[in-house]
Amino acid sequence: MATATVTSKGQVTIPAQVRASLCLGAGDRIEFVELENGQFAIMAAVHSVQSLKGLVRKPASPVSIEDMNVAIAVQGASAR
């Protein structure tokens, strides 16, 4: 098991073994995901927004900016 020490500034050096397993490099971001019983998992947040391309299908017919603004206004008014 890899361990690390928290500095007085709250910083932690991630052990090389963990960095290698997560494929982390300098400047990469990580996420702390709360599990249960006060436990956390560390996950690499290295996926770009571009990796989401194609996740949502295109609408059957295009929607105009004006139609979007009307829908937002109607939804906002009904939420009050």
N, C-alpha and C positions, 0 to 999 in steps of 0.2 A: 504494500500500500504506500502510495506517495503522500508525503505530508509537506506542509509549508507553514511558515510563521507569519503572522500579521504584524506589520510594523506599527509604530505609534501614529502614523498617518493613515492607517487602514489599508495599506498596500500589501499585496501578496505576490511573490514570484511564483509563477506556475512551474512546477517541476518539468524538466525536459521530457521525461517519459510521457507526461500528460499532454504537453504541447504537441509531441509527435503523434500521439494517438488521435488527437483532435485536428491534426493538420493545421495548427495555428502558426502564424508567422507574425513578425513585427507589424503592429498597426491593426491586426485583426480584432474583432469584437467578440465578446462572449456573453452569454445570457445565463443568469442564475434562475432556475426554474424551481419553485417551491413544490415539494412533494407532500408527504404527510409526516406527521410526528416531528415537525421542525427540521426535516431533512431537505437538502437542496441538491439539484443536479446541475452540473456545468455543461453547457452546450455551446458549440461554436456557432456564431452568428455570421457566417461568412458567405451566405447566399445573397446574391444581388437581387434587386427588384426585377431585373430582366428574366430571372429564372421563373417568375410567375407568369410570363407570357404564355397565352394559350389556356390558362387555367379556367377562365370564364369565357363562354362562347359569346360571339358578337350577336347583338340583337337582330331579329329578323328584318326589321326596318330601322333606319337611322332615327335617332332622337335629336331634335334641335336643342340648342342652348335655351331658347325661349321656353320650350316644353319642359326642360329640366328645371328652370327657374319657377315655373308655375307649379310643378309637382312639389318642389321644396317649400314654396309658400303655403300651399294647401296643407301639406303634412305639418309644417310648423304651426299653422293656425289651429289645426285639430289637436295638437299636443298640449295646447294651453288650456 
